[in-house]
């Protein structure tokens, strides 16, 4: 299966359709069935205890899988999350961005399954792992 959107096209898609959050993300890599995304975190994302919140980690995982799917199927505004499971493994450092390394495990006509490792910028072990399923609308 061939890639249908480039990194630049994905970033432009975010800016056009999700302008309210587009600047929060930088797509670092977009390749067939893979995507790497940076989530720019700040004090809004810090929870008591000096760590990045779980909702922030869900956000980066969800957006990363969505963009990985669009990379392969083209712009589909109505692709939606149908399932998500996250394992929180380590405390991400406050003041560091989150990096999501994403791979699509299955890409069918109606469903896609993605796996995401989330890292605290500059740290080796992942802080979380997420598995998401998306419903893909028909053309």
N, C-alpha and C positions, 0 to 999 in steps of 0.2 A: 504494500500500500504506500502511496506517495504522499509526501507532505503537501498540504494545500495552502497553508499560510506561513509566511516567513516571520522572523522575529519582529521586524519593523512593522509588518501588517498587523501582528497581534498587539503591539504597543499602541498603534493607531486605533485599532478596534476598541481597546480599553479606554483611550482618551475620548473617543466619540460616544460610546454607549455607557460608560461608567465613569464619567468625568469627575464625579464626587470622590472617587477613591483611586483614580488612575495614577496619581503621583505617589501613592503609597507603595507602588510596586515597580520593580525593574526586572524585565525578562533578561536573564543572563545567557540562556541558550534555548533554542527551539530546534529540535531535530525529530526525525520520524520516531514516534512512540515515546519521546522523552522531552522533558522541559525542566529547566532550572530557573527558579524565581527567587528574587530578593524582596523581602517585606521590610520596608523602612519603619522601624519601631521608634517610639518616643514615650514620654511620660503617660500618655493615654493608655498604653498597653501594659503598664507595670501594675502588678497587684501587690498587696501587702506581703512583706517578706523579700521584696526586691527581686522579683522574677517576672518574666513575661507571662501574661495570662493565658489560660487555656483557650478562651475565645479567640485570641490573636493567633494561636497555633492552628485552630480550626480554620480560621480565615485564610491563612497562607496555603494550607493543604487544599481547601476547596477551590480557591482561585487557580492554584497550580494545575490541578486535574482538569478544570474547565478549560484552561488555555491549552493544555496538552491535547485535549480532545479537538478543540478548534484547529489546532495545528494540522490535524489529520483530516477533518471533515469540512473545514471551511467555516465561515461565520454562521453560527446558529444561536441566536439570542435566547431561544427557549429551551436549550439543553439545561436540565435541572438535576440537582443532587437527589438521589432516592435513598441512599444509605451512606453512613459514615461511622467508622470505628477508629478511635485514636488510643494509642498506648503512650502515656506520658512517662518517659524513662529517666530524665534528668532535668534539673533546674536550669532553664536557659538564663544567661546573664542579662541583667537589665542594662540598657545602653548599647546593646549590640543588635544588629538586624538579624532576622531569621532568614535562612536559606533553605528552600524546598527543592530537593532533587526528586523528580517525578518520573515514573515510567508507567505507560499504559500496559496492563497485562492482558486485556481483552478489549477489542474494539469491534463490536457488531453493528448491525443496522439500527437496532433500537436501544442497546445498552453498551456501556463502557465501564470497565473496572480499572482503577488506577491505584498505585502504591506510592506513597510519599515518605521520604526520610526528611525530617526537619532538623536543621543544625542551627546552633547559635554561632553567628559569624566568628570565625577564627578558632573554633573549638572542633576537635576531631570527632568525638563520639556524637551520634545523633541524640537530640533531646526528646524527640517523639517520632512515632511511626503512625501513619494513617492509611487506611484503606477506604476508598470511596467508590460508589457506584453511581453512574449518571444515566438518566434517560435521555435519549437523543431523539428529537422530533423528526418526523419524516420530512423529506425535501418539500 
